[in-house]
Amino acid sequence: MSMAVVGMIAGMALAFAGYFGGFGAFLLVAALGAVGFIVGRFLDGDLEPGDFFRSRGRDGRPR
């Protein structure tokens, strides 16, 4: 499935949540979608837990 289709599905889910559940449901779906995205990146091996906890130098590279 292409990223365009995934983005369209995510946008439709947010639209349905906003329309039927109000702004609170919209925020909940957006937050859970972001959490799911990060967990998926961890499971794919694209991210490691240390990526969030390592300090970076002024030039943006890890120390």
C-alpha positions in Angstrom: 0.0 0.0 0.0 1.4 3.4 -1.0 2.0 6.2 1.5 -0.6 8.3 -0.3 -3.3 5.7 0.4 -2.2 5.4 4.0 -2.4 9.1 4.4 -5.8 9.2 2.8 -7.1 6.6 5.2 -5.6 8.4 8.2 -7.2 11.6 7.0 -10.6 10.0 6.5 -10.4 8.4 10.0 -9.6 11.9 11.5 -12.5 13.4 9.5 -15.0 10.8 10.7 -13.8 11.2 14.3 -14.1 15.0 14.1 -17.5 14.9 12.4 -19.2 12.3 14.6 -17.3 12.6 17.9 -16.3 16.3 18.1 -13.0 17.9 18.6 -12.0 15.7 21.6 -12.4 12.5 19.5 -10.4 14.2 16.7 -7.5 14.8 19.1 -7.8 11.3 20.6 -7.6 9.7 17.1 -4.7 12.0 16.1 -2.7 11.2 19.3 -3.3 7.4 19.0 -2.4 7.5 15.3 0.9 9.2 16.2 1.6 6.6 18.9 0.8 3.8 16.4 3.1 5.4 13.8 6.0 5.5 16.3 5.4 1.9 17.5 5.2 0.8 13.8 8.6 2.5 13.1 10.1 0.7 16.1 8.8 -2.7 14.9 10.1 -2.1 11.4 13.5 -1.3 12.9 13.6 2.3 11.6 13.8 3.8 15.1 15.6 2.7 18.3 14.7 3.8 21.8 18.1 5.5 22.1 17.1 7.9 19.3 14.9 9.8 21.7 17.3 9.9 24.7 20.7 10.7 23.1 21.9 14.2 23.3 22.8 16.0 20.1 25.6 18.5 19.5 25.2 21.9 18.0 25.6 20.5 14.5 22.7 18.1 14.9 24.8 14.9 15.0 24.7 12.5 17.9 27.6 12.8 20.3 
